Amino acid sequence: MNRIALLLPVFLVAFISTSVTADDWPFWRGPDRNGIAWAGQNPPTEIGPEKNVKWSVDLPGRSHGSAIVCGDKVFIAAAEEEGQLQSVFCFNRSSGEQIWKTVVHRDGFKQKSNKKASWASGSPACDGERVFINFVSGNAAYTTALDLDGKQIWQKKICDYKIHQGYGSSPAIWKNLVIVSADNKLGGAVCAFDRLSGEEVWRADRAKMPNYPSPVILKAAGKDQLFLTGTEKVTSYDPVSGKVNWEIDGATTECVTTTVTDGTHIYSSGGYPKNHVAAIAADGSGKVVWETKDRVYVPSMLVQDGTLYGVMDSGVAICWNAASGEELWKDRLGGAFSSSPVLVNDYIYAANEAGTLYVYRAGREGLKVVSENKVGDEVFASPVICGGNIFLRVAFYDGEKRSEKLYCYGK
């Protein structure tokens, strides 16, 4: 049996090309869509510009999106303000050699955004045969499909888009669909396109509010559900039809994090206009099981073995009992965080905005930092861990001149 069957939900095994294996990270938040990497690997816990580097490549422009890894290829989005180019790059996984660059949009930087945002803040997604990417260009959000040689297959408009802070929603692959979202003040949408043809299969209108999460399909309360938080709601959709399974009031207006589940609850967090972390029953009962006022606004959370882990935007790591919400420990790492943590084996990898990657132990007995790694001057992208390697977008400053690199670290 292909090792993918040991990790991915059954529905993914049936519909993703067999070229995607358990050693891959094919879309945002990884093979199980939850930020947890395959447990059989042994990535380094100490890395840096000259430590455990297998390869590095220069990336143009300023972007915050994470890489994805599929087969022998690494894909990453980039935006170049000079020339106003939004592109997808493909690199050889083993050597870092550039295979191709495809410009998806030109001259589309028409709106103003938050200084922290970028024009390429989402991750691509790959089904083993096609690569999908979302960008805002001009006054609309688009999804584009490329083949593995970088040739555009199709491009579809999600909806008109008014930038409030920025845009960073990543595509989600499910069965024969690629599911995308673009919440914004003009009235957003979540919709599903056929992966092969680009034909729109379903569309659900969203509220006229700014919001930033990526759609995620998780098995919760015994069935596959598509979750989106924010716009003051927590919403579960049927990923096949787009019909609402259930919806409750309770999320903040603006959310960023991608939902996780323990199978019984889903976990929502937000930071505007109020801070909150909440556990919500996934059975449609509308029950908010517990809620706190912690600010886990941008970095997504992790849940494993009845324990929920978060990194607050302010640089404080926090751990709760996932069922009861009891705070088990809270301790400072340092710096501000936008990157989402990744868990592999018993270690959590979390990078702050100032370019330090912390590795600490997952567990209920308090914060136990294993290493602090100065990898560069700035990190907004989330680490990707697969095949024993760590892929991370890192920025450096030489005076006011900023440059970016994509690193592959490994023992």
C-alpha positions, 0 to 999 in steps of 0.5 A: 500500500502507498504510504499516503493511505496511512496518513490521508483520509480515505477520500483523498487517497481515492482522488489525488494522484498516486504521485503524492506520497506521505513524504509530501506537503501538497497543500496549506497545513500539510497532508492532513490539513492540520499542521501535523507532519508525518511522524516517521521522519527526523528533521533537524532541530538546529538550522541556520543560514549555514547550518544543515542547509541542503540548498537555498535559492533566491526569490524575487520580490516580497511575499509571505506564502509558504512552499508546498512539496509534491513528488520531486518538485517544490512550488511557491508563489512570489510577487514582484512589486517592480513590474507588478508580477505574481508568479509561481516558481517550481524547483527541483526538490533534491537540488533546488534547481529552478525548473520553471517560473510562470507569471500568472498576473501582470500589472494587478497591484491596484489597491492599497494593503496593510504594510505587513501584507504581501501580494503573494501570501497564499500557498499553492496546492497540488493534486499530483497533476496540477498546481492551483494558486489564488491571487488578488489582481486588480479588483478581483480574486482569481484561482489559476490552474497550471500543469506540472510544466507550468502551463496555464490550464484555466483561470477563474474569477472567485469574486470581486475583492476589496482589500482591507488588510490583504489576501492570503487564502489558499486553495483546498483540494477535495475529491474532484474539486478545488475549493477557494474563498475570498471574504471581503467588504464587497461580499465574498464567496466560497466556491468549488471548481472542477479541478480538470476543467475549471467549471464552477460546480457550486458557489456560496455567497458570504457576508460583506465583511473583511476576513482571511481564513483558508477553507479547510475540509476536516472529518468532524462529528463523523463526517467530512465538513468544510469549515470557514470561520469569521464574518461573525459566524462559524460555518460548516458546509457540505463540500460536495454541494456547498450547502450549509450544514450548520452555522452559529454566531460566535466568531469575530468579524476578522479571523485568519487562522485555519480551523483544526479539530479533535473529531468532536470539536472544532477550534476557532480563534480571532483577533478583531474586534475581540480576542478569542479562542473557542471550542465549538461542538462539530455536531451542529448543536451550536454549543460553544463548549469553552472560550477564552480571551487569548489573542491567537489571531494570525498563527493557526493552532495545533491539536493532538492527543487531547491537547490544543497548542497555540502561539499568540501573536505576541510571542507567547506559547500556550497549551490547553486541555482540548476538551475542557479549555483548562489552561495547562501552561503559558510561557513566552517564546519572544517576538511577534508571530505571524507564521503558523507552527508545525508539529512533527513527532514530539516537537513544535516548530514555530518561527517569529517575524524577526527570523528566529525559529523555535523548536520546543516539545509538545506536552502538558508539562510546560514550555521546554525549548529545544533550540532557538535558531536565527535563520534570517532577519524576517519570517512570515511564511510557515515552515513545511516539514516533509521527507525529513527536510524543512522548507522555509521562506526567509528574508534578509536585510542589507541596510534597507535592501530586502531579499528573500530565499527559500531554504531546504534544511536537512540532516 
